């Protein structure tokens, strides 16, 4: 942030200020994505395993009961 203020104070070109702002925003966004990635992956794969396991156990029972009727 200080770098941006320094650029503005020293009358740097608008494109240089804009590029610096964009670079810092992209860096912060990438950092947040990296911080949230493990939690999102854990939720994604944990839910998938539980749901698939439950479906596999339930479906054959339901099919066998339907066949008997």
PDB file of N, H, CA, C and O in Angstrom:
ATOM      1  N   UNK A   1       0.827  -1.196   0.000  1.00  0.00           N
ATOM      2  CA  UNK A   1       0.000   0.000   0.000  1.00  0.00           C
ATOM      3  C   UNK A   1       0.868   1.255   0.000  1.00  0.00           C
ATOM      4  O   UNK A   1       0.565   2.245  -0.666  1.00  0.00           O
ATOM      5  N   UNK A   2       1.943   1.187   0.758  1.00  0.00           N
ATOM      6  H   UNK A   2       2.190   0.383   1.299  1.00  0.00           H
ATOM      7  CA  UNK A   2       2.845   2.343   0.823  1.00  0.00           C
ATOM      8  C   UNK A   2       3.454   2.624  -0.543  1.00  0.00           C
ATOM      9  O   UNK A   2       3.685   3.777  -0.905  1.00  0.00           O
ATOM     10  N   UNK A   3       3.711   1.566  -1.296  1.00  0.00           N
ATOM     11  H   UNK A   3       3.523   0.628  -1.002  1.00  0.00           H
ATOM     12  CA  UNK A   3       4.288   1.717  -2.617  1.00  0.00           C
ATOM     13  C   UNK A   3       3.349   2.509  -3.530  1.00  0.00           C
ATOM     14  O   UNK A   3       3.803   3.339  -4.318  1.00  0.00           O
ATOM     15  N   UNK A   4       2.073   2.260  -3.428  1.00  0.00           N
ATOM     16  H   UNK A   4       1.705   1.586  -2.788  1.00  0.00           H
ATOM     17  CA  UNK A   4       1.085   2.975  -4.248  1.00  0.00           C
ATOM     18  C   UNK A   4       1.057   4.450  -3.864  1.00  0.00           C
ATOM     19  O   UNK A   4       1.020   5.321  -4.733  1.00  0.00           O
ATOM     20  N   UNK A   5       1.074   4.722  -2.584  1.00  0.00           N
ATOM     21  H   UNK A   5       1.104   4.014  -1.878  1.00  0.00           H
ATOM     22  CA  UNK A   5       1.062   6.110  -2.114  1.00  0.00           C
ATOM     23  C   UNK A   5       2.321   6.835  -2.568  1.00  0.00           C
ATOM     24  O   UNK A   5       2.273   7.996  -2.975  1.00  0.00           O
ATOM     25  N   UNK A   6       3.455   6.128  -2.493  1.00  0.00           N
ATOM     26  H   UNK A   6       3.494   5.185  -2.163  1.00  0.00           H
ATOM     27  CA  UNK A   6       4.711   6.728  -2.956  1.00  0.00           C
ATOM     28  C   UNK A   6       4.651   7.045  -4.450  1.00  0.00           C
ATOM     29  O   UNK A   6       5.119   8.098  -4.884  1.00  0.00           O
ATOM     30  N   UNK A   7       4.079   6.142  -5.226  1.00  0.00           N
ATOM     31  H   UNK A   7       3.699   5.287  -4.873  1.00  0.00           H
ATOM     32  CA  UNK A   7       3.963   6.378  -6.669  1.00  0.00           C
ATOM     33  C   UNK A   7       3.085   7.596  -6.960  1.00  0.00           C
ATOM     34  O   UNK A   7       3.404   8.409  -7.827  1.00  0.00           O
ATOM     35  N   UNK A   8       1.978   7.712  -6.227  1.00  0.00           N
ATOM     36  H   UNK A   8       1.719   7.052  -5.522  1.00  0.00           H
ATOM     37  CA  UNK A   8       1.083   8.858  -6.428  1.00  0.00           C
ATOM     38  C   UNK A   8       1.771  10.158  -5.998  1.00  0.00           C
ATOM     39  O   UNK A   8       1.662  11.184  -6.669  1.00  0.00           O
ATOM     40  N   UNK A   9       2.476  10.094  -4.875  1.00  0.00           N
ATOM     41  H   UNK A   9       2.565   9.260  -4.330  1.00  0.00           H
ATOM     42  CA  UNK A   9       3.144  11.290  -4.351  1.00  0.00           C
ATOM     43  C   UNK A   9       4.271  11.768  -5.257  1.00  0.00           C
ATOM     44  O   UNK A   9       4.556  12.964  -5.318  1.00  0.00           O
ATOM     45  N   UNK A  10       4.905  10.848  -5.952  1.00  0.00           N
ATOM     46  H   UNK A  10       4.673   9.876  -5.902  1.00  0.00           H
ATOM     47  CA  UNK A  10       6.022  11.231  -6.818  1.00  0.00           C
ATOM     48  C   UNK A  10       5.578  11.469  -8.251  1.00  0.00           C
ATOM     49  O   UNK A  10       6.414  11.550  -9.151  1.00  0.00           O
ATOM     50  N   UNK A  11       4.281  11.582  -8.477  1.00  0.00           N
ATOM     51  H   UNK A  11       3.601  11.517  -7.746  1.00  0.00           H
ATOM     52  CA  UNK A  11       3.714  11.837  -9.805  1.00  0.00           C
ATOM     53  C   UNK A  11       4.126  10.797 -10.846  1.00  0.00           C
ATOM     54  O   UNK A  11       4.513  11.132 -11.965  1.00  0.00           O
ATOM     55  N   UNK A  12       4.031   9.528 -10.448  1.00  0.00           N
ATOM     56  H   UNK A  12       3.716   9.256  -9.539  1.00  0.00           H
ATOM     57  CA  UNK A  12       4.304   8.448 -11.400  1.00  0.00           C
ATOM     58  C   UNK A  12       3.179   8.423 -12.431  1.00  0.00           C
ATOM     59  O   UNK A  12       2.100   8.975 -12.214  1.00  0.00           O
ATOM     60  N   UNK A  13       3.456   7.776 -13.547  1.00  0.00           N
ATOM     61  H   UNK A  13       4.332   7.328 -13.724  1.00  0.00           H
ATOM     62  CA  UNK A  13       2.442   7.732 -14.605  1.00  0.00           C
ATOM     63  C   UNK A  13       1.219   6.943 -14.131  1.00  0.00           C
ATOM     64  O   UNK A  13       1.314   6.069 -13.269  1.00  0.00           O
ATOM     65  N   UNK A  14       0.089   7.274 -14.713  1.00  0.00           N
ATOM     66  H   UNK A  14       0.012   7.984 -15.413  1.00  0.00           H
ATOM     67  CA  UNK A  14      -1.162   6.622 -14.323  1.00  0.00           C
ATOM     68  C   UNK A  14      -1.113   5.121 -14.601  1.00  0.00           C
ATOM     69  O   UNK A  14      -1.645   4.327 -13.825  1.00  0.00           O
ATOM     70  N   UNK A  15      -0.486   4.737 -15.686  1.00  0.00           N
ATOM     71  H   UNK A  15      -0.054   5.382 -16.317  1.00  0.00           H
ATOM     72  CA  UNK A  15      -0.402   3.312 -16.007  1.00  0.00           C
ATOM     73  C   UNK A  15       0.465   2.563 -15.001  1.00  0.00           C
ATOM     74  O   UNK A  15       0.183   1.409 -14.677  1.00  0.00           O
ATOM     75  N   UNK A  16       1.507   3.203 -14.512  1.00  0.00           N
ATOM     76  H   UNK A  16       1.736   4.140 -14.775  1.00  0.00           H
ATOM     77  CA  UNK A  16       2.364   2.570 -13.509  1.00  0.00           C
ATOM     78  C   UNK A  16       1.609   2.384 -12.193  1.00  0.00           C
ATOM     79  O   UNK A  16       1.713   1.337 -11.553  1.00  0.00           O
ATOM     80  N   UNK A  17       0.854   3.400 -11.797  1.00  0.00           N
ATOM     81  H   UNK A  17       0.770   4.250 -12.317  1.00  0.00           H
ATOM     82  CA  UNK A  17       0.053   3.306 -10.579  1.00  0.00           C
ATOM     83  C   UNK A  17      -1.005   2.217 -10.745  1.00  0.00           C
ATOM     84  O   UNK A  17      -1.209   1.399  -9.849  1.00  0.00           O
ATOM     85  N   UNK A  18      -1.670   2.213 -11.889  1.00  0.00           N
ATOM     86  H   UNK A  18      -1.504   2.878 -12.617  1.00  0.00           H
ATOM     87  CA  UNK A  18      -2.698   1.219 -12.164  1.00  0.00           C
ATOM     88  C   UNK A  18      -2.125  -0.199 -12.161  1.00  0.00           C
ATOM     89  O   UNK A  18      -2.728  -1.107 -11.589  1.00  0.00           O
ATOM     90  N   UNK A  19      -0.981  -0.393 -12.787  1.00  0.00           N
ATOM     91  H   UNK A  19      -0.491   0.345 -13.251  1.00  0.00           H
ATOM     92  CA  UNK A  19      -0.341  -1.707 -12.823  1.00  0.00           C
ATOM     93  C   UNK A  19       0.047  -2.179 -11.426  1.00  0.00           C
ATOM     94  O   UNK A  19      -0.093  -3.359 -11.103  1.00  0.00           O
ATOM     95  N   UNK A  20       0.528  -1.267 -10.611  1.00  0.00           N
ATOM     96  H   UNK A  20       0.641  -0.309 -10.873  1.00  0.00           H
ATOM     97  CA  UNK A  20       0.908  -1.616  -9.237  1.00  0.00           C
ATOM     98  C   UNK A  20      -0.311  -2.024  -8.427  1.00  0.00           C
ATOM     99  O   UNK A  20      -0.262  -2.991  -7.667  1.00  0.00           O
ATOM    100  N   UNK A  21      -1.394  -1.294  -8.588  1.00  0.00           N
ATOM    101  H   UNK A  21      -1.434  -0.509  -9.206  1.00  0.00           H
ATOM    102  CA  UNK A  21      -2.632  -1.643  -7.882  1.00  0.00           C
ATOM    103  C   UNK A  21      -3.118  -3.019  -8.326  1.00  0.00           C
ATOM    104  O   UNK A  21      -3.471  -3.852  -7.491  1.00  0.00           O
ATOM    105  N   UNK A  22      -3.138  -3.258  -9.626  1.00  0.00           N
ATOM    106  H   UNK A  22      -2.851  -2.581 -10.304  1.00  0.00           H
ATOM    107  CA  UNK A  22      -3.582  -4.558 -10.145  1.00  0.00           C
ATOM    108  C   UNK A  22      -2.704  -5.693  -9.623  1.00  0.00           C
ATOM    109  O   UNK A  22      -3.210  -6.735  -9.206  1.00  0.00           O
ATOM    110  N   UNK A  23      -1.397  -5.489  -9.648  1.00  0.00           N
ATOM    111  H   UNK A  23      -0.985  -4.643  -9.987  1.00  0.00           H
ATOM    112  CA  UNK A  23      -0.480  -6.532  -9.174  1.00  0.00           C
ATOM    113  C   UNK A  23      -0.714  -6.865  -7.705  1.00  0.00           C
ATOM    114  O   UNK A  23      -0.705  -8.033  -7.317  1.00  0.00           O
ATOM    115  N   UNK A  24      -0.923  -5.832  -6.891  1.00  0.00           N
ATOM    116  H   UNK A  24      -0.930  -4.883  -7.206  1.00  0.00           H
ATOM    117  CA  UNK A  24      -1.165  -6.076  -5.473  1.00  0.00           C
ATOM    118  C   UNK A  24      -2.506  -6.762  -5.245  1.00  0.00           C
ATOM    119  O   UNK A  24      -2.615  -7.632  -4.380  1.00  0.00           O
ATOM    120  N   UNK A  25      -3.528  -6.383  -6.008  1.00  0.00           N
ATOM    121  H   UNK A  25      -3.440  -5.676  -6.710  1.00  0.00           H
ATOM    122  CA  UNK A  25      -4.825  -7.043  -5.877  1.00  0.00           C
ATOM    123  C   UNK A  25      -4.754  -8.508  -6.295  1.00  0.00           C
ATOM    124  O   UNK A  25      -5.321  -9.374  -5.629  1.00  0.00           O
ATOM    125  N   UNK A  26      -4.064  -8.785  -7.390  1.00  0.00           N
ATOM    126  H   UNK A  26      -3.603  -8.082  -7.931  1.00  0.00           H
ATOM    127  CA  UNK A  26      -3.906 -10.169  -7.831  1.00  0.00           C
ATOM    128  C   UNK A  26      -3.130 -10.984  -6.800  1.00  0.00           C
ATOM    129  O   UNK A  26      -3.468 -12.140  -6.549  1.00  0.00           O
ATOM    130  N   UNK A  27      -2.106 -10.402  -6.207  1.00  0.00           N
ATOM    131  H   UNK A  27      -1.831  -9.462  -6.411  1.00  0.00           H
ATOM    132  CA  UNK A  27      -1.319 -11.105  -5.193  1.00  0.00           C
ATOM    133  C   UNK A  27      -2.163 -11.422  -3.961  1.00  0.00           C
ATOM    134  O   UNK A  27      -2.081 -12.524  -3.418  1.00  0.00           O
ATOM    135  N   UNK A  28      -2.970 -10.465  -3.522  1.00  0.00           N
ATOM    136  H   UNK A  28      -3.037  -9.570  -3.963  1.00  0.00           H
ATOM    137  CA  UNK A  28      -3.836 -10.701  -2.362  1.00  0.00           C
ATOM    138  C   UNK A  28      -4.902 -11.743  -2.678  1.00  0.00           C
ATOM    139  O   UNK A  28      -5.214 -12.588  -1.839  1.00  0.00           O
ATOM    140  N   UNK A  29      -5.456 -11.687  -3.873  1.00  0.00           N
ATOM    141  H   UNK A  29      -5.202 -11.000  -4.554  1.00  0.00           H
ATOM    142  CA  UNK A  29      -6.468 -12.674  -4.268  1.00  0.00           C
ATOM    143  C   UNK A  29      -5.861 -14.068  -4.327  1.00  0.00           C
ATOM    144  O   UNK A  29      -6.473 -15.033  -3.871  1.00  0.00           O
ATOM    145  N   UNK A  30      -4.672 -14.179  -4.882  1.00  0.00           N
ATOM    146  H   UNK A  30      -4.174 -13.395  -5.253  1.00  0.00           H
ATOM    147  CA  UNK A  30      -4.002 -15.482  -4.965  1.00  0.00           C
ATOM    148  C   UNK A  30      -3.697 -16.020  -3.571  1.00  0.00           C
ATOM    149  O   UNK A  30      -3.821 -17.219  -3.321  1.00  0.00           O
ATOM    150  N   UNK A  31      -3.302 -15.142  -2.679  1.00  0.00           N
ATOM    151  H   UNK A  31      -3.201 -14.168  -2.882  1.00  0.00           H
ATOM    152  CA  UNK A  31      -3.016 -15.551  -1.310  1.00  0.00           C
ATOM    153  C   UNK A  31      -4.279 -16.087  -0.632  1.00  0.00           C
ATOM    154  O   UNK A  31      -4.227 -17.104   0.059  1.00  0.00           O
ATOM    155  N   UNK A  32      -5.391 -15.420  -0.822  1.00  0.00           N
ATOM    156  H   UNK A  32      -5.433 -14.593  -1.383  1.00  0.00           H
ATOM    157  CA  UNK A  32      -6.645 -15.879  -0.209  1.00  0.00           C
ATOM    158  C   UNK A  32      -7.118 -17.195  -0.813  1.00  0.00           C
ATOM    159  O   UNK A  32      -7.655 -18.049  -0.107  1.00  0.00           O
ATOM    160  N   UNK A  33      -6.922 -17.356  -2.100  1.00  0.00           N
ATOM    161  H   UNK A  33      -6.486 -16.662  -2.673  1.00  0.00           H
ATOM    162  CA  UNK A  33      -7.278 -18.623  -2.738  1.00  0.00           C
ATOM    163  C   UNK A  33      -6.438 -19.750  -2.152  1.00  0.00           C
ATOM    164  O   UNK A  33      -6.963 -20.819  -1.841  1.00  0.00           O
ATOM    165  N   UNK A  34      -5.152 -19.522  -2.001  1.00  0.00           N
ATOM    166  H   UNK A  34      -4.725 -18.654  -2.254  1.00  0.00           H
ATOM    167  CA  UNK A  34      -4.263 -20.537  -1.438  1.00  0.00           C
ATOM    168  C   UNK A  34      -4.635 -20.866   0.000  1.00  0.00           C
ATOM    169  O   UNK A  34      -4.551 -22.025   0.407  1.00  0.00           O
ATOM    170  N   UNK A  35      -5.045 -19.865   0.779  1.00  0.00           N
ATOM    171  H   UNK A  35      -5.113 -18.923   0.449  1.00  0.00           H
ATOM    172  CA  UNK A  35      -5.436 -20.108   2.164  1.00  0.00           C
ATOM    173  C   UNK A  35      -6.733 -20.907   2.235  1.00  0.00           C
ATOM    174  O   UNK A  35      -6.891 -21.733   3.134  1.00  0.00           O
ATOM    175  N   UNK A  36      -7.653 -20.686   1.322  1.00  0.00           N
ATOM    176  H   UNK A  36      -7.525 -20.015   0.592  1.00  0.00           H
ATOM    177  CA  UNK A  36      -8.937 -21.368   1.357  1.00  0.00           C
ATOM    178  C   UNK A  36      -8.952 -22.699   0.637  1.00  0.00           C
ATOM    179  O   UNK A  36      -9.896 -23.473   0.800  1.00  0.00           O
ATOM    180  N   UNK A  37      -7.943 -22.982  -0.144  1.00  0.00           N
ATOM    181  H   UNK A  37      -7.177 -22.354  -0.276  1.00  0.00           H
ATOM    182  CA  UNK A  37      -7.913 -24.212  -0.949  1.00  0.00           C
ATOM    183  C   UNK A  37      -7.995 -25.485  -0.104  1.00  0.00           C
ATOM    184  O   UNK A  37      -8.790 -26.362  -0.444  1.00  0.00           O
ATOM    185  N   UNK A  38      -7.219 -25.642   0.980  1.00  0.00           N
ATOM    186  H   UNK A  38      -6.573 -24.930   1.256  1.00  0.00           H
ATOM    187  CA  UNK A  38      -7.299 -26.882   1.758  1.00  0.00           C
ATOM    188  C   UNK A  38      -8.695 -27.124   2.351  1.00  0.00           C
ATOM    189  O   UNK A  38      -9.195 -28.249   2.342  1.00  0.00           O
ATOM    190  N   UNK A  39      -9.303 -26.079   2.854  1.00  0.00           N
ATOM    191  H   UNK A  39      -8.898 -25.164   2.862  1.00  0.00           H
ATOM    192  CA  UNK A  39     -10.631 -26.217   3.446  1.00  0.00           C
ATOM    193  C   UNK A  39     -11.668 -26.582   2.378  1.00  0.00           C
ATOM    194  O   UNK A  39     -12.515 -27.447   2.602  1.00  0.00           O
ATOM    195  N   UNK A  40     -11.599 -25.934   1.241  1.00  0.00           N
ATOM    196  H   UNK A  40     -10.911 -25.231   1.059  1.00  0.00           H
ATOM    197  CA  UNK A  40     -12.539 -26.232   0.160  1.00  0.00           C
ATOM    198  C   UNK A  40     -12.346 -27.654  -0.353  1.00  0.00           C
ATOM    199  O   UNK A  40     -13.323 -28.353  -0.618  1.00  0.00           O
ATOM    200  N   UNK A  41     -11.115 -28.081  -0.493  1.00  0.00           N
ATOM    201  H   UNK A  41     -10.320 -27.513  -0.278  1.00  0.00           H
ATOM    202  CA  UNK A  41     -10.847 -29.446  -0.955  1.00  0.00           C
ATOM    203  C   UNK A  41     -11.336 -30.463   0.055  1.00  0.00           C
ATOM    204  O   UNK A  41     -11.900 -31.490  -0.322  1.00  0.00           O
ATOM    205  N   UNK A  42     -11.129 -30.194   1.329  1.00  0.00           N
ATOM    206  H   UNK A  42     -10.671 -29.359   1.635  1.00  0.00           H
ATOM    207  CA  UNK A  42     -11.595 -31.112   2.364  1.00  0.00           C
ATOM    208  C   UNK A  42     -13.110 -31.235   2.340  1.00  0.00           C
ATOM    209  O   UNK A  42     -13.647 -32.337   2.452  1.00  0.00           O
ATOM    210  N   UNK A  43     -13.795 -30.121   2.196  1.00  0.00           N
ATOM    211  H   UNK A  43     -13.358 -29.225   2.105  1.00  0.00           H
ATOM    212  CA  UNK A  43     -15.255 -30.158   2.132  1.00  0.00           C
ATOM    213  C   UNK A  43     -15.741 -30.871   0.879  1.00  0.00           C
ATOM    214  O   UNK A  43     -16.681 -31.664   0.931  1.00  0.00           O
ATOM    215  N   UNK A  44     -15.110 -30.592  -0.222  1.00  0.00           N
ATOM    216  H   UNK A  44     -14.346 -29.947  -0.265  1.00  0.00           H
ATOM    217  CA  UNK A  44     -15.520 -31.183  -1.487  1.00  0.00           C
ATOM    218  C   UNK A  44     -15.363 -32.690  -1.464  1.00  0.00           C
ATOM    219  O   UNK A  44     -16.298 -33.413  -1.808  1.00  0.00           O
ATOM    220  N   UNK A  45     -14.208 -33.171  -1.069  1.00  0.00           N
ATOM    221  H   UNK A  45     -13.449 -32.583  -0.790  1.00  0.00           H
ATOM    222  CA  UNK A  45     -13.952 -34.601  -1.106  1.00  0.00           C
ATOM    223  C   UNK A  45     -14.598 -35.333   0.057  1.00  0.00           C
ATOM    224  O   UNK A  45     -14.974 -36.496  -0.095  1.00  0.00           O
ATOM    225  N   UNK A  46     -14.737 -34.709   1.190  1.00  0.00           N
ATOM    226  H   UNK A  46     -14.432 -33.765   1.313  1.00  0.00           H
ATOM    227  CA  UNK A  46     -15.404 -35.350   2.325  1.00  0.00           C
ATOM    228  C   UNK A  46     -16.874 -35.563   2.008  1.00  0.00           C
ATOM    229  O   UNK A  46     -17.414 -36.640   2.263  1.00  0.00           O
ATOM    230  N   UNK A  47     -17.520 -34.561   1.461  1.00  0.00           N
ATOM    231  H   UNK A  47     -17.082 -33.686   1.254  1.00  0.00           H
ATOM    232  CA  UNK A  47     -18.933 -34.694   1.113  1.00  0.00           C
ATOM    233  C   UNK A  47     -19.129 -35.722   0.014  1.00  0.00           C
ATOM    234  O   UNK A  47     -20.093 -36.486   0.060  1.00  0.00           O
ATOM    235  N   UNK A  48     -18.256 -35.763  -0.957  1.00  0.00           N
ATOM    236  H   UNK A  48     -17.473 -35.142  -0.994  1.00  0.00           H
ATOM    237  CA  UNK A  48     -18.382 -36.693  -2.069  1.00  0.00           C
ATOM    238  C   UNK A  48     -18.254 -38.124  -1.580  1.00  0.00           C
ATOM    239  O   UNK A  48     -19.042 -38.979  -1.984  1.00  0.00           O
ATOM    240  N   UNK A  49     -17.291 -38.409  -0.726  1.00  0.00           N
ATOM    241  H   UNK A  49     -16.651 -37.715  -0.398  1.00  0.00           H
ATOM    242  CA  UNK A  49     -17.091 -39.771  -0.239  1.00  0.00           C
ATOM    243  C   UNK A  49     -18.277 -40.246   0.579  1.00  0.00           C
ATOM    244  O   UNK A  49     -18.731 -41.379   0.417  1.00  0.00           O
ATOM    245  N   UNK A  50     -18.781 -39.394   1.453  1.00  0.00           N
ATOM    246  H   UNK A  50     -18.413 -38.474   1.585  1.00  0.00           H
ATOM    247  CA  UNK A  50     -19.905 -39.783   2.289  1.00  0.00           C
ATOM    248  C   UNK A  50     -21.160 -40.010   1.462  1.00  0.00           C
ATOM    249  O   UNK A  50     -21.883 -40.981   1.684  1.00  0.00           O
ATOM    250  N   UNK A  51     -21.422 -39.134   0.521  1.00  0.00           N
ATOM    251  H   UNK A  51     -20.834 -38.345   0.341  1.00  0.00           H
ATOM    252  CA  UNK A  51     -22.624 -39.249  -0.297  1.00  0.00           C
ATOM    253  C   UNK A  51     -22.544 -40.474  -1.184  1.00  0.00           C
ATOM    254  O   UNK A  51     -23.517 -41.221  -1.281  1.00  0.00           O
ATOM    255  N   UNK A  52     -21.423 -40.699  -1.828  1.00  0.00           N
ATOM    256  H   UNK A  52     -20.633 -40.092  -1.749  1.00  0.00           H
ATOM    257  CA  UNK A  52     -21.287 -41.853  -2.710  1.00  0.00           C
ATOM    258  C   UNK A  52     -21.384 -43.146  -1.921  1.00  0.00           C
ATOM    259  O   UNK A  52     -22.012 -44.104  -2.373  1.00  0.00           O
ATOM    260  N   UNK A  53     -20.774 -43.183  -0.752  1.00  0.00           N
ATOM    261  H   UNK A  53     -20.264 -42.405  -0.384  1.00  0.00           H
ATOM    262  CA  UNK A  53     -20.853 -44.388   0.073  1.00  0.00           C
ATOM    263  C   UNK A  53     -22.274 -44.681   0.496  1.00  0.00           C
ATOM    264  O   UNK A  53     -22.698 -45.837   0.497  1.00  0.00           O
ATOM    265  N   UNK A  54     -23.014 -43.649   0.854  1.00  0.00           N
ATOM    266  H   UNK A  54     -22.669 -42.710   0.853  1.00  0.00           H
ATOM    267  CA  UNK A  54     -24.403 -43.831   1.266  1.00  0.00           C
ATOM    268  C   UNK A  54     -25.255 -44.284   0.092  1.00  0.00           C
ATOM    269  O   UNK A  54     -26.138 -45.126   0.255  1.00  0.00           O
ATOM    270  N   UNK A  55     -25.005 -43.742  -1.069  1.00  0.00           N
ATOM    271  H   UNK A  55     -24.289 -43.058  -1.201  1.00  0.00           H
ATOM    272  CA  UNK A  55     -25.786 -44.128  -2.240  1.00  0.00           C
ATOM    273  C   UNK A  55     -25.512 -45.574  -2.625  1.00  0.00           C
ATOM    274  O   UNK A  55     -26.428 -46.301  -3.008  1.00  0.00           O
ATOM    275  N   UNK A  56     -24.269 -45.991  -2.526  1.00  0.00           N
ATOM    276  H   UNK A  56     -23.525 -45.401  -2.215  1.00  0.00           H
ATOM    277  CA  UNK A  56     -23.934 -47.356  -2.893  1.00  0.00           C
ATOM    278  C   UNK A  56     -24.573 -48.360  -1.947  1.00  0.00           C
ATOM    279  O   UNK A  56     -24.961 -49.447  -2.375  1.00  0.00           O
ATOM    280  N   UNK A  57     -24.689 -48.020  -0.679  1.00  0.00           N
ATOM    281  H   UNK A  57     -24.373 -47.137  -0.331  1.00  0.00           H
ATOM    282  CA  UNK A  57     -25.311 -48.921   0.279  1.00  0.00           C
ATOM    283  C   UNK A  57     -26.824 -48.963   0.104  1.00  0.00           C
ATOM    284  O   UNK A  57     -27.429 -50.018   0.296  1.00  0.00           O
ATOM    285  N   UNK A  58     -27.443 -47.859  -0.250  1.00  0.00           N
ATOM    286  H   UNK A  58     -26.952 -47.002  -0.405  1.00  0.00           H
ATOM    287  CA  UNK A  58     -28.892 -47.771  -0.322  1.00  0.00           C
ATOM    288  C   UNK A  58     -29.428 -48.330  -1.637  1.00  0.00           C
ATOM    289  O   UNK A  58     -30.450 -49.016  -1.632  1.00  0.00           O
ATOM    290  N   UNK A  59     -28.789 -48.065  -2.723  1.00  0.00           N
ATOM    291  H   UNK A  59     -27.959 -47.507  -2.727  1.00  0.00           H
ATOM    292  CA  UNK A  59     -29.309 -48.432  -4.026  1.00  0.00           C
ATOM    293  C   UNK A  59     -29.519 -49.936  -4.205  1.00  0.00           C
ATOM    294  O   UNK A  59     -30.584 -50.321  -4.687  1.00  0.00           O
ATOM    295  N   UNK A  60     -28.582 -50.806  -3.851  1.00  0.00           N
ATOM    296  H   UNK A  60     -27.717 -50.493  -3.459  1.00  0.00           H
ATOM    297  CA  UNK A  60     -28.831 -52.235  -4.043  1.00  0.00           C
ATOM    298  C   UNK A  60     -30.001 -52.745  -3.216  1.00  0.00           C
ATOM    299  O   UNK A  60     -30.759 -53.595  -3.683  1.00  0.00           O
ATOM    300  N   UNK A  61     -30.165 -52.236  -1.983  1.00  0.00           N
ATOM    301  H   UNK A  61     -29.550 -51.545  -1.603  1.00  0.00           H
ATOM    302  CA  UNK A  61     -31.301 -52.642  -1.154  1.00  0.00           C
ATOM    303  C   UNK A  61     -32.599 -52.230  -1.799  1.00  0.00           C
ATOM    304  O   UNK A  61     -33.548 -53.012  -1.838  1.00  0.00           O
ATOM    305  N   UNK A  62     -32.657 -51.022  -2.304  1.00  0.00           N
ATOM    306  H   UNK A  62     -31.886 -50.387  -2.273  1.00  0.00           H
ATOM    307  CA  UNK A  62     -33.885 -50.538  -2.935  1.00  0.00           C
ATOM    308  C   UNK A  62     -34.196 -51.330  -4.198  1.00  0.00           C
ATOM    309  O   UNK A  62     -35.357 -51.642  -4.460  1.00  0.00           O
ATOM    310  N   UNK A  63     -33.188 -51.653  -4.970  1.00  0.00           N
ATOM    311  H   UNK A  63     -32.245 -51.399  -4.757  1.00  0.00           H
ATOM    312  CA  UNK A  63     -33.396 -52.411  -6.195  1.00  0.00           C
ATOM    313  C   UNK A  63     -33.891 -53.819  -5.895  1.00  0.00           C
ATOM    314  O   UNK A  63     -34.782 -54.326  -6.576  1.00  0.00           O
ATOM    315  N   UNK A  64     -33.317 -54.445  -4.884  1.00  0.00           N
ATOM    316  H   UNK A  64     -32.593 -54.032  -4.331  1.00  0.00           H
ATOM    317  CA  UNK A  64     -33.729 -55.817  -4.556  1.00  0.00           C
ATOM    318  C   UNK A  64     -35.151 -55.838  -4.020  1.00  0.00           C
ATOM    319  O   UNK A  64     -35.892 -56.783  -4.293  1.00  0.00           O
ATOM    320  N   UNK A  65     -35.550 -54.824  -3.266  1.00  0.00           N
ATOM    321  H   UNK A  65     -34.949 -54.057  -3.045  1.00  0.00           H
ATOM    322  CA  UNK A  65     -36.920 -54.759  -2.765  1.00  0.00           C
ATOM    323  C   UNK A  65     -37.894 -54.508  -3.899  1.00  0.00           C
ATOM    324  O   UNK A  65     -38.986 -55.076  -3.906  1.00  0.00           O
ATOM    325  N   UNK A  66     -37.529 -53.681  -4.847  1.00  0.00           N
ATOM    326  H   UNK A  66     -36.642 -53.220  -4.842  1.00  0.00           H
ATOM    327  CA  UNK A  66     -38.401 -53.402  -5.992  1.00  0.00           C
ATOM    328  C   UNK A  66     -38.554 -54.648  -6.863  1.00  0.00           C
ATOM    329  O   UNK A  66     -39.629 -54.885  -7.414  1.00  0.00           O
ATOM    330  N   UNK A  67     -37.493 -55.447  -6.991  1.00  0.00           N
ATOM    331  H   UNK A  67     -36.620 -55.255  -6.543  1.00  0.00           H
ATOM    332  CA  UNK A  67     -37.551 -56.656  -7.802  1.00  0.00           C
ATOM    333  C   UNK A  67     -38.462 -57.694  -7.154  1.00  0.00           C
ATOM    334  O   UNK A  67     -39.125 -58.457  -7.857  1.00  0.00           O
ATOM    335  N   UNK A  68     -38.504 -57.730  -5.841  1.00  0.00           N
ATOM    336  H   UNK A  68     -37.966 -57.110  -5.270  1.00  0.00           H
ATOM    337  CA  UNK A  68     -39.330 -58.704  -5.132  1.00  0.00           C
ATOM    338  C   UNK A  68     -40.816 -58.370  -5.262  1.00  0.00           C
ATOM    339  O   UNK A  68     -41.650 -59.275  -5.223  1.00  0.00           O
ATOM    340  N   UNK A  69     -41.154 -57.127  -5.410  1.00  0.00           N
ATOM    341  H   UNK A  69     -40.477 -56.392  -5.441  1.00  0.00           H
ATOM    342  CA  UNK A  69     -42.560 -56.710  -5.525  1.00  0.00           C
ATOM    343  C   UNK A  69     -43.009 -56.974  -6.904  1.00  0.00           C
ATOM    344  O   UNK A  69     -44.162 -56.704  -7.241  1.00  0.00           O
TER     345      UNK A  69
END
